[in-house]
Structure formats: structure tokens, C-alpha cells
């Protein structure tokens, strides 16, 4: 069994290659992929060769952790069935080619327990489950906290954070964005340039920008005892000026990778209509044009989310 897969041979060298797949076991499913998403955070760092040391890191590798497809074969221990539509948060089934995160391929072999069964009517929007779960994990950790009143960045993650805050019934957050082309697409909240924001004190700030140089600016806007949640992925060392943080007793929290419970929570919100994914996918390409698609995703500011369509890749 084999599959076509996006392979990063080395930084800035990407191809579509046919790779052998690991034989499935009783706990595995074989998934025929319909769509996969391109991450402009971690995958961009992998493409540029700027990814910090990370478990499983190394080239060549298959990227991708936002994948939707139909089960072609289901092991008898999985509780799943051929024909089920599932979300797959990556795979490691390509032999000597690393799977980090391994979801950008026409076919995958993955433990059934790692998949999430979803409504087939979601179609391509199903790939957004990963970012929705990332946002949910940042907002609703295992201890009780109030939602943020300021979100930094109006990309897909920032929009999902804002939509989840509004959906929770909390007061709508303010969202900062410096790219005028990304200020639209709001849903019950306001997007402003930080230069025009006159509010000086926020109790909880959630950064979705991934900008390592913002901490001093954000600390200056905190209320005493306020918190900054780092929800982006940062390739460079973070630092800040200590006296302002000392004076306001700033707190910092790092939001790590989403967990299975987060995926299940957002799946319910999406399928009941409580969380909308509309307007977040802006670009699409056939998987055969993956090289151009990745460069567009990483270089075109108008691209919020690029989708690869694998349905005609034989």
C-alpha cells in the first residue's frame, strides 16, 4: 500500500512523492484523504527551516495535522467502520520519512483512537477542527478562568478565539490587527489597530500572533494581576522588561497542544451550530499543485487558510 504525500526534503524544498505506507493493524484505520489544511504557523517554520527543536523533528518529513477523509478499512479493534468520515490530526505511517505531522497525503494509516468521527456534511471545513481545538484549549483550560477581553491577531486562530468567547456568552473581546486587509469578517466583536486603541487596561490578553516582540506592549496594557496567554507558536526566544511586569504583577500562561477532549468539545459546538467555521477558508488548490499552494499560504497576506484537495490524486 502506498500514497502520494507532500514531502519536505529539506528547508524550502517541497515535492509531491509516492511513499510506501505502514501495514495497518487491528487498531488502525486506513483513511482516503479528501482535504488537508496548510498551517501558516508550525508548517511555515518547518518549510523555512526555523522550527525549534521538537520531538520527531528532522528531514525528510511529511507535514500536516489538519486532515479530513473517509475510512477505507477499519481494524476490528477500532469501533469504526468503512465509510465513516473522520478528522485526522496527523499520522506517522511513512517508514523512514518522518511524519511531522504527517497528515498531508492522499492516504493514511493511523490508530483509530487518534481520529475523530465528524459529520460528512462539514466537507472541507472539517480541517479547521485542529485550530478550533487549539483556540478552545487556550480559552478553557482545566482550571476556571474568565475569557480574554483582548485578542491579538485576526488570522484564523484569532477569529476562532473571538467566536468562542462570543459563543460562551462573555462580553465580546477587542481584537488587535495591524493588517488592514484582515480587519473584516467579524462576528459580534470589534477589530481595531493597536495604535488606535485607547483602552489602557485589559485583565486577560490572548496572543494569537506568534510575534515574539510584543510582550512589552502587552504588559503595558495589563490591569494589576492581569494575565497574558501565549496561544501562538514562537520560533524565537521570548523576553520582556521586568519592572513593568513587576509593577502590575503580570502572569503568563502558555497554551500547549490541544487534547482529545478539546477536539470533542469543538466538534459538538460545530455540529450543533454554536460555532461557525464560515469565511475562514480563503484559498484552495489541487494536491498536485502543492508546491505553489504552500508558497501562497506562506507568502500571500490575503490567505487565511489554504486547503489541498486530494480527491483526484490517484
N, C-alpha and C positions, 0 to 999 in steps of 0.2 A: 504494500500500500504506500502511495506517495501523495504529494500535494505540491502545488505552486505556493511559494511563500516569499514575502519581502525579506531580503537578507541584507543587513548592513555588514559588508565585508570588512570595512574599516571606516573611520570617520569620513563623512561626505562621499562615501562610495556605496551606492544602493543599487540592487538589482532584483529582478523577479526570477527566482530559480526553482527548479523542481527538486524537492528533497524527499528522501525516504522517511516514513513515519514509524514510530514505535508500534509494535503489535499491541492491540488492546487486550486488557484482561477482564475478569468478571466484574470488576468495579469501575470499568471505564465506559465511556460513550465515544462514538465516532460522530463528529459533527460536520456536516456540509455547510460551510460558511456562506452566508448571504451578504453581510455587511461587516466592515470593521472601521473604526474611527482612528484618526491620527491625533495624538496628543501633542499640543504645542508647548507642553512643559517638559516632562521627562523624556519623551521621544526626541524632542528638539536637542536636548543636551546629549543624548546618545548619538544623534546624527552629527553634531558638531564636535564630538569627542570631549565634551566638557562635563560629562556625568561624573560626580564624585564617586569614590569607592563605594560599591553597592554589592550585596550578595548576588552572585550569578553574573557579575559584570565581566565582559570580555567580548572580543570579536573573533569570528563572525557570529552574528546573532539575528534572531527574528524578533522584531519589536511588536508592540500592540497588546493592549489589555482591555479593548472595547470591542467586543465581537458578538455578533448575533448569527445564529444559524439553526438548521433543523437536524435533529438526531437521525443519522442513517442506521446506526447499530447501537444497541444498548446492552451492556453486560447484565447478567442475571441478578447481580447484587446491587444494581443501581436504583431500582424502583422507578426507572424512567422507561420510555417507550419510543420506538422508531416513529418519527413524525412530530415529536414534541419540539416546540420552538424554545430555544434556551439562550440565555446570555452567558458568555464565557469570559472570565476576567484574565485570560492568558492561558498558555499551555507550555509544556516542556516535552515535546514529542519528536524532536528533530535529530536525534542521535548526537553527533559531535557538534552540531551547530546549536549554540545556546538559545534557550527560549527566555529572553528578557525583553518583553514579557510574553512573547510567543503567540500572539493572537492574530497576527496579520498573515493569514494563509487561507487557501481555498478549502482545506480540510484539516481537522484537528482530532487528536486522540487525547482525551482529558478525563480525569476522575469525575464520575458523575456527581460526586458530592461538591465539586467546585462550581458546578453550573447552577443557574437559577432559571427555572421554568417561567416563561413570560407569555403574555397574550400575543399570538402571531400578528394581530392587527396593529401592534406597535411598529412593525416594519423596521425601517432604518433608525427610527428614534430609540429603539432598544439599546443601541450602542451607548446612549447617554446615561445608562444606568450607573456606570462607574463614576462619572463626575457627580451625578446626583447623590450617590452614596458617599462620595468624598465630602461634599457640602454638608450632608446630614451628619457625618461623623464630626466635622468641625463645629457644628452648631449644638449638637445634642450628645455630649459625651456621657460617660457612665455616672456622672455626678450632676446635680441640678445647677444650671446657670441660666441667667437671662440671655436672650438673643442679643446680638450686636446692634448698636444703634448707628455704627458706621462700617461700611464695607468698602474696601479699596480694590478697584479694578472691576470693569464691566465686560469682561470676557464671559465665556460660558460658565465657568465656575462662579464668578461674581454674580451672574444673573440667577443661577440656581440658588445660591446663598440667599439672595434677596427674596426670591419667590418663596423659599421655605420659611423665611421669617414672616412674610406677609401671611402665608398659609397657616402659620401657627397661631395667628390672632394677636401677635405682638405688634407694637407700633411700627409702622414702616421705617426701614432704615434709610439713611442717606448713603448714596453710593458715589465714590470719587472715581473720575475717569479723566485722563489727560488727552485722549484721542477723541477729537470731536466726532469722528465717524462712528464711534461706538456708544454715543450717548443716547441713541434711540432704543426702541424695543423695551421700554419699561412696562411694568405691570403692577401698579399700585404703590410705587416708590419713586423717589426723585434721584436723578443723576446730575451731579454738578462737577465743575472743575475745582480741584482743591484750592486754587488761587482765589476763587470767588466765594468760598465757603466761609461765612462769618461766625459760625458756631465754634467756640473755643474749647469746649469740654465734652468729651464723649466717655461714657462709662465702659464700653466694651467695643474694641475695634477689631475687625476681622480682615486680615490682609490676604487677598487672593491674587496679588500682582506678581509675587515672586521677586520683587525688587529688593535686593539686599541693602540698598542705601536709604531706605525710607524710615528706619526706626526712630531717628531723632525727630523727624517731622511728626510721626505718630505719637511719640511720647509727649511732645509739646501740646497735643490735643486731648490728653487723658485727664479725666477727673482724678482726684486723690483716691488711690486704691484701685484705679482702673486697670483693665486687662487688655493686652494685645494678643490675639490669636494668630499664629503663623500658619495659614492654610495653604500657602503656595509651596513650591519646591525651589530651594535656594542652592545654586551651584557655587556661590562664593561665601566666604566667612562673614557672619553677621556680627556687627559691633554697634555700640551706642555710647553717647556721652553720659557718664554716670550721674553727675549732680542733678540734672532734671529728673531722671528716673528715681533717684533717691528722694528728692523733694516731694514727688507725688506718690511714692511707694508703688511704682509700677509693677504689674505682674505680667508674666509671659507664659503662654501655653503653646506647645507645638501640636498641631493636629496631624496625626500619622495616617497610615493607610486605612482605608475603610475595612470593616469587618463584615462577616456574613449577615449579622443582624441588621447592619446598616443597609445592605442590599435588599433584604426582605422588607424593611420599613419603607424604603422609597418605592419598591415595586408595588406595594399596597397603595401608596399615595398616588402613584401614576395611574394605576389601573382603575382606581375609584374616581379619577378626575380631579383630585385635590391638588395635584402638582402637574402643571402643564410643561411640556417639552417643546412647544411650538416656537418657531422662529430662531432656534439655536443652531440648526444645521444650515449652513450657507453655501457650501461647495460640495460637489460630488464628482467622482471620476471612476472610470472602469479600472479594475485592479491591474490590467495590462499597462496602464499609464501611471503606475505607482510612483515612478521616479519624479515625474513632473508634479504629481499630486503632493508629494512630500515637500517639494520646494515651494509650491504655492502655499501650503499650510503654514510653513515656517517663515515665508517672506512677504505674504500679502496681508496687510493690516485689516483688510475687509473680510478676511476669512476667520470666522468664529470657529467653525468645526468642519473639517473635511472628512467625507465618507468615501471609502473604497467599496465598490460594488463587485463582488466576487461571483455573481450568479452566472456569468457567461464564461468564466475561466475554467477551461477543461484540463 
